[in-house]
């Protein structure tokens, strides 16, 4: 009998197997809109080509949950066929965005069959008056994270369109310390030969190295202490909003009807001297707060959110999980204090980025999740203290093409940190940003309307309002600066 080739899941993959339960699925997805209506055969061919380039999408996961020291592994699915992963769903006319979101919610709530590779593609036939192609590509998080799939998509696009320059599609941003190092050392002056260097020069360089090492060590110690402090605050906290004993496997998703312009986000960023992430995170906090206030369900003085962080090297194109994160305590906004709230969020984001928290998690995960069945479920109790996970996924910076079809819009969907919490995604693509929300769905009538049908759409709408308010304030500030009138003075006039 021929031996089976096994690819053991990495601890980062195991983590997402361990987090999943009947009420809390670890699925990630993208909703893609193509500029024209393509045939089912063409779409299947493209999806099949993409699956094959990932490698992991052709393999099923073998996992014995009853063996405490079992290590799950990927094995090639001998029965793989695109037909086993491609489903056509008819959308009743006129195929509106709300109808598409409701159907996407239904399919996002379904568990994967471990007897085949953990992914599927749902084609929404008849969506948007049948004039365009809309489909949901859903995959288990154990296969890869958002950046892993973004890079796999770019790799596939570059193969079917060789003239495409992949590096130009990536958003440029600051690389974390795990990225490929850049040589910043300066060459020695040409007039100084190594034999002629005075000993004082060597002593000075040695002292400089010791000084830099001491500063780095102090920074690391401070960062670790700050991470421990934040962790203790989270453990000691009690979540009251989005908190109930009842759980459901039914989920609802919604996303922006109109994408946000990245140019406008940068206008706010530059006006108030913060980062793009600060702007987007502030708006999400305001949207969540206002939704809870509208339901008379705001019971906390701040929100704990998990902010995933990519630890992937710039040159790492593998289909894998390279994710860590940090905990952020989002403040509430007071009436008329949007700019101050943005500044407060910016300050907290900057402080958290300065800690060693993402690096600590990234270092501990290989130890804790080498054996996925070893840790009991109760060790995940901190996830139930989190109100939301908010992730910012930088997608392709320029428009993509599947064959002759332009990809008009991309929506990212991520899982909740725990039942009753929110899974929110900020996805950047081609100069536009789409916001999405995943939350529980109560389909039966009850007094608890917090998770009623359409609730996710309301939060997305509140986000759009929060962003427009901040944009208006930024434009007012720029106008005031032209007239040499500070914004605070203009408010008092």
N, C-alpha and C positions, 0 to 999 in steps of 0.2 A: 504493500500500500504506500503510495507516494506521501511524503511528509507535507504537512500544511505550512505554508509560509505565514508566520505571524508578525504583525507589527503592533507591539504593545503600546497602548495609549500612554501618553505622557501624564505626569501628575496634574498639569494644567487642564488636560482633557478630562481626567478622572473627576476633577472638582465639579464639573457640570453634570456628570452622571450622578454624583452624590447629592447634589442640590435638588434634583428633580423628585417630585412626588405626584400623586394623583391630582392635586389642586394647584400645582406649581410646575409647569412644564418648562424645560430649558431649550426652547426653540428660538432661533433667530431667523429673520426673513427680510426679503426685499420685495417691494412691489414696483414693477417696472412698467412704464408706459412708452410704447413705440409710436413713432410719428405716423405710421400707416398700418393698414390692416394686412397682416402677413398670413400665409396659409399655415394650417396646423402642421403640415409636414416640414415646412421651413423652420417653424418655431421649435419643433421637436428636435430637428437636426442641430440647431444652435445650442439648445439646452444640453443635448447629449454630448456635443463637443466640449462644452464648458465642464460638464461632469467628469469627462475623461481626463481633462487637463489637471483637475484637482487631485486625482488619484484616490483620495479617501472616499469620494462619492461613488466609487465602484466597489467599496468594501463594506461588509456588515460588521457589527460589533458583537463579539462573543463575551458574555459576562455572567458569571455564576455568583448571584447575590448571596448565596448561602455559605460560601466559603470565605471566611474572614480574611484570608491571605490571598484571595484570588486577584489576579491582575487582568483586567479586560484587555482584549486585543482586537485589532482589525484583521479580517481575513477576506480574501477575494470572494465576491459573490459569483459563483459559477452560473447562476441563473439570471445574471444582470441583463436587463432590457429597459430601454427608455420607456417602454409601454407600461412597466410596473411602477413608474414614478411620475407619469404624466396624466393629468385628469382634466377633462373639459367640463366646465360648469357654465350653463346657460344663464345669462343675466336677463331678467325680464325687461322689456322696453320701458323707459328709454335708456336704461343702463346708467343711471346717475352715479355720482361719486359715493353718495350715501349707500346705495345698493351694493356697490363694490366693497365698501368698508364692512357692511354687514356680512357679506359672503366671506370676506377675508377673516373676519372674527370667528365665524363658524369653523373654518378650516384651521385656524391658528389654535383652536381649543382642542384639537385632536392629537392623541399620543401617536408616536411613531411605532411601527412594527419592526421589532429587532430581528426579524427573520430576513430582512433585506436592508440595504444601505439606508441610513437615516436621513432621507431628504425626499422632497416631492415638489412638483411644479403644478400649479393650478392655473389653467388658462380660462379667463373670464370672457367667454364668447358673447358678443353683443354689448360689451361695455362701451360707454360713451357714444351711444347711438350706433355702435358697430363700426365707427369710422377709424378707430385706432385699436392697437393690440395692448391689452393689459393682462399681466400675469403675476402670480405670487410664487416666489422661489423660497421655500421654507426648508430649513436644515437644523439638525441638532447641534447645539453649541459645543458638544464634545468633539465635533469635526474641526471647527475653526472659529476664530473670532471675526469681528467685522473687518478689521484690516487685512486678515488672511484672505477673506473672500474678495475684498476690493482689489487686492493685488493679483489674485487668481483671475479675476475678470479682466484686468488690464493685460495680463499675460495672454489670455485667450484672444482678446481684441487685436493684440499685436500680431498674433499668429494668422488670423484670418485677414488682417489688413497690415501687411509687412511695412507699408510706408508710414504707419503710425509710430510716433516717438513716445514710448511709454513714460520716460522720465518727465516729459513735458505735461503729462496728464496729472501728475501728483501735485497736491497742494504743498507749497513750501511752508515750513514752519520750524520752530525751534525743536531741535532734537534733544531727547532726554539723555541722561548720562549713559544709558545702555547702548546708544547708537555708535556707529563706527567712528572711531576717534580720528580727528584731523590733526595732522602734523603742523603745529604752530611754532615750532622751535625756529629760531633765527640762525642763519649761518654765521660762523665766526667772521669777523672783519678780515679782509684779504691781507691787510698789512701786518697782521699779528700771526706769526708762526708759532706753532705749539711749543717749540723749544724756548721761545722768548717770553712766554707768558709768566708774569711774576707770580710768586707764591701767594701774594695777597689776593690775587684774582681768584685762585682756587679756593682759598679760605672763604672769600665772600660768597662764591657760588654755593659752597657747602652750607653756609649759614642761611642763604636764601632758600635752599631746598628744605632744610630743617624747619624754617619758619613757615613755609607753605604747607609742609606735612602737619605741623602743629595746628595751623588754622583749619586744615581739612579735618583733622581728628576732632577738634572742638566742634566744628560744624556738624559732623556725624553724630557726636554724642548729644548735642542739642537737638538735632532732628529726631533721634531715637526717643529722647525724653518727651518731646512734644507729641510724637506718635502715641506713646504710651499714655500720656495725659488725655489725648482725644479719645483713645480707646476706653479708658476708664470712665470718661464722661458719658460715652455711649452706653456702656454696660449699666451705669447707674441711672440712666434716663428711662422714662416710661412714655410710650407712644399712646396717645389717646385718639387722635384723628386717624381715619382709615384703620380703625382697630375694632375688631369684633370676633367673637368665637366662631361664628358661622363661616364656612369656606365653600367655594364652588369651583368646579372645573371649567365652567363657562366663562369665556373672556370676550371683551370687546376692544376693538382697535379703531383709531381714527387718525387722520393726518391732515395737514394744511391743504385747504382748497386752493390757495394761492401761495406759492413759495415766497419767502422773504429774500430780498435782494442783499447779497453779501456786501455790495457797495454801500448800502444804507447802514448795515451793521458797522462797517468800518468808519462811516461818518460819525456815528455815536461814539465809537471807540476813541477816535482821534479827538473829538470834542471834549469828552470827559476824561481823557487820559487813562484809559484802562485797556483791557484786552477784549478780543472778540468773544472769548469764552465767558468773560465777566458779564458782558451784555446779555448773551443768550441765557446764562444761568440765572441772572437777576430776573429776566422776564418769566422764566419757568417758575421760579419761586412765587412771583406775584400772581401768576395764573392759577397755581395750586391754591394759594391763599384765598383768592377771590371766589374760586369754585366752592371751597369749603364754607366761606362766609355766606354764599348764596343758598347753601343747604342748611345753614345754622349749625354747622358741624365743625367749626374751627375750635379745637380744644387744646391746642399746644401753642407755646410762645415762640417756637421756632421749628424748623423741619430738619431732620437728619436725612441726608441723601448720600448715596454711594456714587462716587464719580470714577468710572473705569478709566484706566490709563494704559496706553499701549507701551509695552516694554520691548517692542520689536525694533531690531536694528534696521537702519535705512536700507541695507542690502539684503535683508531677509525677506524672500518672496515665498516662503513655505506656506502651505495650507495647514495651519496649526493655531494653537492658542498661545499667545504671548501677552497676556493681560494681567494687570494688577489694578490697583485703585487706592483711593483714600476716602475717608469720611469727611463730609462737609456739613457744618451746621448753618443752615440758611436762615437769616433773620426774617421777621415779618416786616412788611412795609406799612408805614403810617400814611395817612391821607396827606397828599401834597409833598411827600418826601421821596419821590422816585429817584432823584439824583443822589440823594444821601443813601438810599437803599443800595443803589448801584455801587457807590463808593465803599459801603460796608461789605458787600459781597466781594468786591475786588480785593479788599484788604484781607478777608478771610481766605479767599482763593490763593492769594500770594503766600500767606502764612502756611497753608497746608502744602503748597508745592515745595516749600522750603524744608519740610520734614522728610524723614526717611521712611515714612509709612508705605508708599508703593514698593520701595526696595525691600522693606521688611517682609511684606506679604509675598513678594516675588521670590524671596529667599526661603520662606517657610513652606510655601505650597509644595515644592518637591519633597519635603520631609513629611508633611502631614497627609498628603494625598497620593503617596506612592502605592499604598494599598487602599483602594477606594472603600472597602467594606469595614475597615478597622475602626473608624471613628463613629460613635453612635449619633443619631439624628439630633439629640438634644444639644450637641456641641455647636449647632448652627443657630442657637437661640438669638444671637445678636441680629440676624437678618430680620427678625420679627419686630425689631425696634426701629427699622428704617422705613421712612415714609415713601421714598422713591429711589430708583436708580436713574441717573441722568447721564447719558453718554453722548459725546460729540464725535461722530465718525466722519473724518475727512474723505469724501469720495473723490472721483476723478475731477480734475479742475477744468477740463474741457469736455465738449459734447462727444459722446460715444456713438458708434454705429454698429448695429448688428446686421452685417451684410449691407443692404441698401437702405436700411431703416435707421433713422436717428432715434436715440434714446432720449425722449423728451423730459422724463421725470423719474426720479428714484426715491423711494421711501424706505427707510430702515425701521425694523421692528425688533425689539429686544424683550427678554423675559422680565418678570417682576423680581424684586429681591426676595419677596415672600408673598403668600396669599394676602389679599386686601390692600396691597401696596401698589405703586405705579411703576411701570416700565416706560421710560420716556427716551426718545432718540432725537438728536439734532444731526441731520444728515446734510452735508454740503456736497453739491454737485453743480458743475458748470456755472459757477457764480451765483447759485441760488441755494437757499436753505429750506428744508422741509422739516416740520416738527411732527412727531407722532407720539401717541399715548396708548398704552396697553393697560387695562384694568379689569377687575372682576365685572361680571354681568349677572344681575339678578333679573331673570326673565319673568318670575311670578310677581304678582302685585303684593306689596308689603308696605309697612310704614317707613322702612328704610329706603329712601330714594337716592342714597349716595351712589349706588352702583346700578341705577336704573338704565335702561337702554338709551343711548345717546349721550350718556355722561362724558364719555371720552371726547366726543365732538365738542361739548361745551368747554372743556378744559383747553382744547386746541384753539377754540374761538377766543377764549380769555387770553391766551398767549398772544394772538394776533393783536388784540386791543392793547395789551401791555406794551408790545413792541412799538405800536403806532404812537402811544403816549410818549415813550422815550425818544422816538424819532422827532416828534414835534418839539420836545424840550431841547433837543440838540440843535435843531434848526433855529429855534428862538435864541439860543445861546450864541450861535454864530452871527445872527442878525444883530444881537445886542453888542457883540464884540466889534462889529463894523461901525456901530454908532457909539462905541466906547461906553456902553451902559452895561454893567454886570447884570446877569440874569436875576439875582436876588433883588436888585434895585428895581428892575423892570416889573417884577411881580408886585412890588409895593406901590407902583404908580397907578 
